[in-house]
Amino acid sequence: LAPLANGIFAGTSSTWPGKSLSRKKINLNQPVLTADFEASPIFDETGTVNGIFAICNQSLKTTEPVSSKNRSGLTRLSDSERIAVAPVKKLLDLVSILDTSLEFIGMMDTEGNAQYANPTALKTLGWDSYEGRNIWDATFPEDRGMIEDIIDECLSKGFLSTEIRFRNAKTNQPFWLKWNLSVNCDPVTGEVIGLSSVSQNVTELRRMQRSLIESEARFRNILAQSPLPIALTRGKDVVIESINEPMLYFMGKGGQNVIGKKMLEVLPELQHQAVLKIVGTVLETGEVFQGTEVPVQLVMDGELQQFYFNLTYSPLIEDGAITGVLHSAYDVTHQVEARMKIEENEAELKRRVEERTQELM
């Protein structure tokens, strides 16, 4: 390896076309395997060779064990050999990282022809190999114009990140990428030679987001159609996120838009009442509160009036955290007032009976 590596760095050789080399093994009692190498130099920004890109294909041929040993029976590389091999090792380490990455990693030329795809990308694309493949093999026909625009914008800006769908060749099913696209330039001439991508598959994330949106839509539909007053608030500030018309009516805010407002902005009269403290307790403990005939004072027609509600406050738990409270209320003011009137009448009747009894005695 050392002479060939030195040749690359000295500029006397630009490739190793199919050289058959004996690979030294630590255990010299084992046969030495033969491998075919193809390599090309890697240039830095100044045009200096600072690395080697090598592809090694192991052959089935073997040779006899290497006889040059030190006292321990192990073969040692010279200092010059270690210096020559170090860049190759770094590059092989990089290739190993790319091949084992769970990220979607690929490269293509300016015409869209695939130049590299790591195993994750190949599996996602449904390709057995990237050779002979083109980006349009993974594109739905109706998306081609949009992807062409994305590539043009990336070539203009140097980098672009967007969510885009592609097609699995084997299943014809779509998958979504957080497509991080960057321009590759020739280190010597600065000419654009292609595009590379290190991207994340966000198909499952988008599915979850879609399910969440659909669930929220169903919830809002149920809430809007429910005859029972319902509201959903978020956080310690009790910010109204959803509310139906019956609840607005009970609050004396029928037809008003209160979404995104704090409950105290809408009903400042609740400042020193028990109901908001109860909501805070539900947020802290995660325990459902159910109360009957809870007294609440609300401003109606410009006057502070007494009402009674059967209330339920249920915690909204997302990813293990309490993020909001679902409010439901049922106005029982008339029933409470009627019962209180009956109780007053009964108390008055009892008082009069007792007075009359005292008179007769």
Secondary structure, DSSP 8 states (H G I E B T S, - for coil): -HHHHHHHHHTS-S--TTEEEE---SSTTS-EEEEEEEEEEEE-TTS-EEEEEEEEEEEEEEE-------TTS-----HHHHHHHHHHHHHHHHHHHHHH-SSEEEEEETT-BEEEE-HHHHHHHT-S--TT-BGGGGS-GGGHHHHHHHHHHHHHHSEEEEEEEEE-TTT--EEEEEEEEEEEE-TTT--EEEEEEEEEE-HHHHHHHHHHHHHHHHHHHHHHH-SS-EEEEETTTTEEEEE-HHHHHHTT-TT---TTSBHHHH-GGGTTSHHHHHHHHHHHH---EEEEEEEEEEEETTEEEEEEEEEEEEEEEETTEEEEEEEEEEE-HHHHHHHHHHHHHHHHHHHHHHHHHHHH-
